[in-house]
Amino acid sequence: MALQAAGGVSRGPQGEDKPGLVELAEMLLVAAVVVQGLALGLWLGGAPASVLALCGLDSGSTLFVRWAGALHAALALAYAVDFLRLRRIALLLATKGATALLLSLVWMAEGLPSLVLLLLAVDASVVIAGALLQAPAERSRRARTRLHLVVHAPVAARAAGGG
């Protein structure tokens, strides 16, 4: 017999805990954002001239492009640490949301290269997905924690006073 709690969390007869589907989806979202941030950071930091050329910008100074690459990599590592230590995605949602808002404002005022528009769509999608997953994943984690408190009853009952 397996115990089942809200959020798809289950505990089998041997007592092993398995994360619910919502928790797994949140983990995949964080992993995808970390990989994207590290890859983008490496690309911006390692080949800034190609990034500027792809965006159709003048390849004058690459300082800010390299700095943006370092920032992307640092934030990706911060997302991973935040999730692995505290099991939360608040930092991810706040930074991606602020980035999407800023890029949207710049796009409306001045326009953006198509590559940056693609990144805007990715950031906005991450914020929406993360916001939809955050509360159910937290409920699932709490349910799994409550299951740790459940003690399995013995299979066979013995008579009181019996030896």
N, C-alpha and C positions, 0 to 999 in steps of 0.2 A: 504494500500500500504506500503510495506516495502522497505527501502533503502538497497542496497547491494553494498559493497565495495570489493576491492581486498582482497584476503586471506580468503574469506568465512565469513567475519564479517558482521553481519546484525543488523539492528535496526528496531524493530517492531513499530507498530502504537502508543504504549504507551511510546516509547522512551527508552525501556530497551536495554542495550547493552549486546551482547553475544559474548564471545571470539570465534574466528575462530577455525577450526579443527587443524590447525598447532599450534596455541597457546595452545590448549588443549593437543596435543601430546607433546609439550615441557614441559608443566606442569607435565604430567605423567612421562616423562623421569626424571625430577628433583626429583619428589617424590620417584620414584623407586631408584634413586641413594642415596637419603637421607636415606631411609629405609635400603638399603644395607649397607651403611656406618655405621649407628648406630648399626645394627645387628652384623656386622663384628667387630666393635669396642667393643661391649659388649662381644662377644665370645673371642676375643683375650685378652681382659683385664680380663675377668672373669675366663677363663679356658685355660691358656696358655699351660699347660702340654698336654692337649688333642690336641691342635693345632699342637704342635711339634711332638707328636706321630703320628698324621694323616699324617703329611708331611714326616714322616720317619726320623726325625732329633733327635739328642741327647737332652734329656730333662734336660740339665744342668741348666743354668741360664735362667730365664723367664723374666728378666728385659726388654729386647728389644722387646719381644713379647707383654708385657703389654704396653710398650711405643707406639708400633705400633697401639694397640687398642685405646689408648687415642687419637692418631693422627687421626685415621679413624673417630672417633666420633666427634672430633673438626672440621675436614674438612666437614663432613656431615652437621653439624650445620652451618658452613660458607657458604656452597652451598645454604642452605635454606634461610639464611639471605640475601645473594647476590641476589637470585631470587625474594624473596618477596619484598625487598626494591627497587631494581633497575631494575628488570625484565631482568636480563642478566645471561648468563651462561658462561661467559668468564673464571671465576675462575675454574669452573667445567671442562671445556675443557682443560685448561692449565695443571691442576694437573693430570687429568686422562690421558692426552696425554703424559706427562712426565713420569708418572708411567708405561704406556704401553711401551714406548720407553726403559726405564731402564730395565724392566723385559725382553723385547725382547733381549737386549744386553747380559744380564746375562744368559738367556736361550741358546743363541748361543755360549757363551764362556764356561759355566760350566754346563748347564742343570738345570732344575727346577723340583720340585715335581709336580705331576699331579694336585693337588689342586691349586697351584700357577699358573699353565698353564691355568686352568679354569678362574681364576681371571684376567689373562692377556687377555683372549678372551672377557670377560665381559667389561673390561676397554676399549679395542680397539673398541668394538661395541658401547659403550656409546659415545666415541669420534666421531665416524662416524655418528651416529644418531644425536648427538647434532650439529655437523657441518652442516648436511643437513637441520636441522630444524631452526637454528639460524636466518638466513637472512629472510626466509619467515615469521617466527613468528614476527620478528621486523616490517616487512612491514604490517602485519595484525594489530599489535598494533597501528601503525601510522595511518592506515586507520580508525581504530575505534576512535582514537583521533580526526581525521578530521570530523568524523560523529557527534561528540559532537558540532561542530560549525554550523551544519546544523539546521536552525530554520524552524519548520513546518509552512507552510502557513495556514492562516485561511481557514476553510471549506467554509464559505459563504462570499462573497465579498459584501460590502455595497457601495452604491452610494456616490460619493464625495460630501461633504457638507451636507449629510443627517444626521438626528439625531436620 
